[in-house]
Amino acid sequence: MKKYRNGMEAALEVVGGKWKSIILFHLISGKKRTNELRRLIPDITQKMLTQQLRELEKDGIINRILYHEIPPKVEYEISEYGLSLKTVLDNLCLWGERHLDKVYGDRSTILEVYYSDDTYERM
């Protein structure tokens, strides 16, 4: 059994890294298919997206929904357990926006804003 020095290590093992928090950010707003996530996160490779989704599913953070139809359809959604991360993710996002203001003076020149219809726009 792995030993942790503190809760932060345990949390970061589950949601740490470059992509997992971004995937969760998008799934908080509702179910998404793999291709939708690829469009929302254009810099992630298909291999990495698949790996991250599998790890999040294994840890119980997201649910994989397989529809038995032809062609097969798969959607991902945040699990009830994963929803417990919403406040943390919201606060991390707000901190990031404040950080951009501090570093760049005006985040509106560099931040793309996410809208619920899955489109991005400049602020």
SENUKE-807431 format. One record per residue: residue number from 1; x, y, z of N, C-alpha, C in turn. Coordinates in steps of 0.1 Angstrom, whole numbers. Example, Ala and Ser with C-alpha at 12.3 -4.5 7.8 and 13.67 -1.06 7.14 Angstrom:
<rs>
+-----+--------+---------+-------+---------+----------+-------+--------+---------+-------+
|  nr | n_east | n_north |  n_up | ca_east | ca_north | ca_up | c_east | c_north |  c_up |
+-----+--------+---------+-------+---------+----------+-------+--------+---------+-------+
|   1 |    132 |     -57 |    78 |     123 |      -45 |    78 |    132 |     -33 |    78 |
|   2 |    128 |     -22 |    71 |     137 |      -11 |    71 |    129 |       0 |    79 |
+-----+--------+---------+-------+---------+----------+-------+--------+---------+-------+
</rs>
This chain:
<rs>
+-----+--------+---------+-------+---------+----------+-------+--------+---------+-------+
|  nr | n_east | n_north |  n_up | ca_east | ca_north | ca_up | c_east | c_north |  c_up |
+-----+--------+---------+-------+---------+----------+-------+--------+---------+-------+
|   1 |      8 |     -12 |     0 |       0 |        0 |     0 |      9 |      12 |     0 |
|   2 |      5 |      22 |    -9 |      13 |       34 |   -10 |     11 |      43 |     2 |
|   3 |     21 |      50 |     7 |      20 |       59 |    18 |     21 |      73 |    13 |
|   4 |     13 |      82 |    19 |      13 |       96 |    15 |     18 |     104 |    27 |
|   5 |     25 |     115 |    24 |      29 |      124 |    35 |     18 |     134 |    39 |
|   6 |      9 |     137 |    30 |      -2 |      146 |    33 |    -14 |     144 |    23 |
|   7 |    -25 |     150 |    25 |     -36 |      149 |    17 |    -34 |     155 |     3 |
|   8 |    -26 |     165 |     2 |     -23 |      171 |   -11 |    -17 |     161 |   -21 |
|   9 |     -8 |     153 |   -16 |      -2 |      143 |   -24 |    -12 |     133 |   -30 |
|  10 |    -22 |     129 |   -21 |     -32 |      120 |   -25 |    -41 |     126 |   -35 |
|  11 |    -45 |     139 |   -33 |     -54 |      146 |   -42 |    -47 |     148 |   -56 |
|  12 |    -34 |     152 |   -56 |     -28 |      154 |   -69 |    -25 |     142 |   -76 |
|  13 |    -24 |     130 |   -69 |     -23 |      118 |   -76 |    -35 |     115 |   -85 |
|  14 |    -47 |     119 |   -80 |     -59 |      117 |   -87 |    -62 |     127 |   -97 |
|  15 |    -60 |     140 |   -94 |     -64 |      151 |  -104 |    -53 |     159 |  -108 |
|  16 |    -41 |     156 |  -105 |     -29 |      164 |  -109 |    -25 |     162 |  -123 |
|  17 |    -16 |     169 |  -127 |     -11 |      168 |  -141 |    -17 |     179 |  -150 |
|  18 |    -13 |     179 |  -162 |     -17 |      190 |  -171 |    -32 |     189 |  -176 |
|  19 |    -37 |     177 |  -177 |     -50 |      176 |  -184 |    -62 |     172 |  -175 |
|  20 |    -60 |     165 |  -164 |     -72 |      160 |  -157 |    -81 |     171 |  -152 |
|  21 |    -76 |     182 |  -147 |     -84 |      193 |  -142 |    -91 |     200 |  -153 |
|  22 |    -85 |     201 |  -165 |     -91 |      207 |  -176 |   -103 |     198 |  -181 |
|  23 |   -101 |     185 |  -182 |    -111 |      176 |  -186 |   -123 |     177 |  -176 |
|  24 |   -120 |     177 |  -163 |    -131 |      179 |  -153 |   -138 |     192 |  -154 |
|  25 |   -131 |     203 |  -157 |    -137 |      216 |  -159 |   -148 |     215 |  -170 |
|  26 |   -145 |     208 |  -181 |    -155 |      207 |  -192 |   -166 |     197 |  -188 |
|  27 |   -163 |     187 |  -181 |    -174 |      177 |  -177 |   -183 |     182 |  -166 |
|  28 |   -179 |     192 |  -159 |    -188 |      198 |  -148 |   -200 |     203 |  -155 |
|  29 |   -199 |     208 |  -167 |    -211 |      214 |  -174 |   -220 |     204 |  -180 |
|  30 |   -216 |     191 |  -180 |    -225 |      181 |  -186 |   -217 |     170 |  -193 |
|  31 |   -225 |     160 |  -197 |    -219 |      149 |  -205 |   -212 |     153 |  -217 |
|  32 |   -201 |     146 |  -221 |    -194 |      150 |  -233 |   -189 |     137 |  -239 |
|  33 |   -189 |     136 |  -253 |    -183 |      125 |  -260 |   -168 |     128 |  -262 |
|  34 |   -161 |     118 |  -265 |    -146 |      120 |  -267 |   -143 |     131 |  -277 |
|  35 |   -150 |     131 |  -288 |    -147 |      141 |  -298 |   -150 |     155 |  -294 |
|  36 |   -160 |     156 |  -285 |    -164 |      170 |  -280 |   -152 |     174 |  -271 |
|  37 |   -147 |     165 |  -263 |    -136 |      169 |  -254 |   -123 |     172 |  -262 |
|  38 |   -121 |     165 |  -273 |    -110 |      169 |  -282 |   -111 |     183 |  -288 |
|  39 |   -123 |     186 |  -292 |    -125 |      200 |  -297 |   -123 |     210 |  -286 |
|  40 |   -128 |     207 |  -274 |    -126 |      217 |  -263 |   -112 |     218 |  -258 |
|  41 |   -104 |     208 |  -260 |     -90 |      207 |  -255 |    -81 |     204 |  -267 |
|  42 |    -80 |     213 |  -276 |     -73 |      210 |  -289 |    -59 |     205 |  -288 |
|  43 |    -52 |     209 |  -277 |     -37 |      205 |  -276 |    -35 |     191 |  -271 |
|  44 |    -45 |     184 |  -266 |     -44 |      171 |  -261 |    -44 |     161 |  -272 |
|  45 |    -36 |     151 |  -271 |     -36 |      140 |  -281 |    -47 |     130 |  -278 |
|  46 |    -51 |     123 |  -288 |     -62 |      113 |  -285 |    -57 |     103 |  -275 |
|  47 |    -44 |      98 |  -276 |     -39 |       89 |  -267 |    -39 |      94 |  -253 |
|  48 |    -35 |     106 |  -251 |     -34 |      112 |  -238 |    -48 |     114 |  -232 |
|  49 |    -58 |     118 |  -240 |     -71 |      120 |  -236 |    -77 |     107 |  -231 |
|  50 |    -75 |      96 |  -239 |     -80 |       83 |  -236 |    -74 |      78 |  -222 |
|  51 |    -61 |      80 |  -221 |     -54 |       76 |  -208 |    -59 |      84 |  -196 |
|  52 |    -61 |      97 |  -198 |     -66 |      105 |  -186 |    -80 |     101 |  -183 |
|  53 |    -89 |      99 |  -193 |    -103 |       95 |  -190 |   -103 |      82 |  -183 |
|  54 |    -95 |      72 |  -187 |     -94 |       59 |  -181 |    -90 |      60 |  -166 |
|  55 |    -80 |      69 |  -163 |     -76 |       70 |  -150 |    -86 |      77 |  -141 |
|  56 |    -93 |      87 |  -146 |    -103 |       94 |  -139 |   -115 |      84 |  -136 |
|  57 |   -118 |      76 |  -146 |    -129 |       66 |  -144 |   -125 |      56 |  -133 |
|  58 |   -112 |      51 |  -134 |    -107 |       41 |  -124 |   -108 |      47 |  -110 |
|  59 |   -105 |      60 |  -109 |    -106 |       66 |   -95 |   -120 |      70 |   -91 |
|  60 |   -130 |      68 |   -99 |    -144 |       71 |   -96 |   -147 |      85 |   -97 |
|  61 |   -139 |      93 |  -104 |    -142 |      107 |  -106 |   -152 |     110 |  -117 |
|  62 |   -151 |     102 |  -127 |    -160 |      103 |  -139 |   -167 |      89 |  -141 |
|  63 |   -178 |      90 |  -149 |    -185 |       78 |  -153 |   -184 |      77 |  -168 |
|  64 |   -182 |      65 |  -173 |    -182 |       62 |  -188 |   -195 |      56 |  -191 |
|  65 |   -203 |      62 |  -200 |    -216 |       56 |  -203 |   -215 |      51 |  -217 |
|  66 |   -217 |      38 |  -219 |    -217 |       31 |  -232 |   -231 |      29 |  -236 |
|  67 |   -235 |      34 |  -248 |    -248 |       32 |  -254 |   -246 |      20 |  -264 |
|  68 |   -254 |      10 |  -262 |    -254 |       -1 |  -271 |   -262 |       2 |  -284 |
|  69 |   -255 |       8 |  -293 |    -262 |       11 |  -306 |   -251 |      11 |  -317 |
|  70 |   -255 |      12 |  -329 |    -245 |       11 |  -340 |   -246 |      24 |  -347 |
|  71 |   -234 |      31 |  -349 |    -221 |       28 |  -343 |   -222 |      30 |  -327 |
|  72 |   -213 |      24 |  -320 |    -213 |       25 |  -305 |   -211 |      40 |  -301 |
|  73 |   -218 |      44 |  -291 |    -217 |       58 |  -286 |   -212 |      57 |  -271 |
|  74 |   -202 |      65 |  -268 |    -197 |       66 |  -255 |   -197 |      81 |  -250 |
|  75 |   -202 |      83 |  -238 |    -202 |       96 |  -232 |   -195 |      95 |  -218 |
|  76 |   -190 |     107 |  -214 |    -184 |      107 |  -201 |   -191 |     118 |  -193 |
|  77 |   -193 |     116 |  -180 |    -199 |      126 |  -171 |   -192 |     125 |  -158 |
|  78 |   -192 |     136 |  -151 |    -186 |      136 |  -138 |   -195 |     128 |  -129 |
|  79 |   -189 |     121 |  -120 |    -196 |      112 |  -111 |   -201 |     121 |   -99 |
|  80 |   -209 |     115 |   -90 |    -213 |      122 |   -78 |   -201 |     124 |   -69 |
|  81 |   -192 |     115 |   -69 |    -180 |      117 |   -61 |   -171 |     128 |   -67 |
|  82 |   -171 |     128 |   -80 |    -163 |      138 |   -87 |   -169 |     152 |   -85 |
|  83 |   -182 |     153 |   -84 |    -188 |      166 |   -81 |   -183 |     172 |   -68 |
|  84 |   -178 |     164 |   -59 |    -172 |      170 |   -47 |   -160 |     179 |   -50 |
|  85 |   -154 |     178 |   -62 |    -143 |      186 |   -66 |   -147 |     199 |   -72 |
|  86 |   -160 |     202 |   -74 |    -165 |      214 |   -81 |   -160 |     226 |   -74 |
|  87 |   -161 |     227 |   -61 |    -157 |      240 |   -54 |   -142 |     242 |   -56 |
|  88 |   -134 |     231 |   -55 |    -120 |      232 |   -57 |   -116 |     237 |   -71 |
|  89 |   -123 |     231 |   -81 |    -120 |      234 |   -95 |   -124 |     249 |   -97 |
|  90 |   -136 |     253 |   -92 |    -141 |      267 |   -94 |   -131 |     277 |   -88 |
|  91 |   -126 |     273 |   -76 |    -116 |      282 |   -69 |   -103 |     283 |   -76 |
|  92 |    -99 |     271 |   -81 |     -86 |      271 |   -89 |    -87 |     279 |  -102 |
|  93 |    -99 |     279 |  -108 |    -101 |      287 |  -120 |   -101 |     302 |  -117 |
|  94 |   -108 |     305 |  -106 |    -108 |      319 |  -102 |    -94 |     324 |   -98 |
|  95 |    -86 |     316 |   -92 |     -73 |      319 |   -88 |    -65 |     322 |  -101 |
|  96 |    -66 |     313 |  -111 |     -59 |      314 |  -123 |    -63 |     327 |  -130 |
|  97 |    -75 |     331 |  -130 |     -79 |      344 |  -136 |    -73 |     356 |  -129 |
|  98 |    -72 |     355 |  -116 |     -66 |      366 |  -108 |    -51 |     366 |  -110 |
|  99 |    -45 |     354 |  -112 |     -31 |      354 |  -115 |    -28 |     360 |  -128 |
| 100 |    -36 |     358 |  -138 |     -35 |      364 |  -151 |    -35 |     379 |  -150 |
| 101 |    -45 |     384 |  -142 |     -46 |      399 |  -140 |    -33 |     404 |  -134 |
| 102 |    -28 |     397 |  -124 |     -16 |      401 |  -117 |     -4 |     401 |  -127 |
| 103 |     -2 |     391 |  -134 |      10 |      389 |  -143 |      8 |     398 |  -156 |
| 104 |     -4 |     398 |  -162 |      -5 |      405 |  -175 |    -13 |     418 |  -174 |
| 105 |    -18 |     421 |  -162 |     -26 |      434 |  -161 |    -40 |     433 |  -165 |
| 106 |    -43 |     426 |  -176 |     -56 |      425 |  -181 |    -58 |     412 |  -188 |
| 107 |    -65 |     403 |  -181 |     -67 |      389 |  -186 |    -75 |     389 |  -199 |
| 108 |    -83 |     399 |  -201 |     -92 |      399 |  -213 |    -84 |     399 |  -226 |
| 109 |    -72 |     402 |  -226 |     -64 |      402 |  -238 |    -58 |     388 |  -241 |
| 110 |    -58 |     379 |  -231 |     -52 |      366 |  -233 |    -61 |     354 |  -229 |
| 111 |    -72 |     357 |  -222 |     -80 |      346 |  -217 |    -92 |     343 |  -226 |
| 112 |    -93 |     331 |  -230 |    -105 |      327 |  -237 |   -115 |     322 |  -227 |
| 113 |   -128 |     327 |  -228 |    -138 |      324 |  -218 |   -147 |     313 |  -223 |
| 114 |   -150 |     304 |  -214 |    -158 |      292 |  -218 |   -173 |     295 |  -216 |
| 115 |   -181 |     292 |  -226 |    -195 |      294 |  -225 |   -202 |     280 |  -224 |
| 116 |   -214 |     279 |  -219 |    -220 |      266 |  -217 |   -224 |     260 |  -230 |
| 117 |   -224 |     267 |  -241 |    -227 |      261 |  -254 |   -214 |     255 |  -261 |
| 118 |   -204 |     254 |  -253 |    -191 |      247 |  -257 |   -184 |     255 |  -268 |
| 119 |   -185 |     268 |  -268 |    -177 |      277 |  -277 |   -168 |     285 |  -269 |
| 120 |   -157 |     290 |  -275 |    -148 |      299 |  -268 |   -149 |     312 |  -275 |
| 121 |   -147 |     323 |  -267 |    -146 |      336 |  -273 |   -136 |     344 |  -265 |
| 122 |   -130 |     354 |  -271 |    -122 |      363 |  -263 |   -131 |     372 |  -255 |
| 123 |   -126 |     375 |  -243 |    -133 |      384 |  -233 |   -135 |     397 |  -239 |
+-----+--------+---------+-------+---------+----------+-------+--------+---------+-------+
</rs>
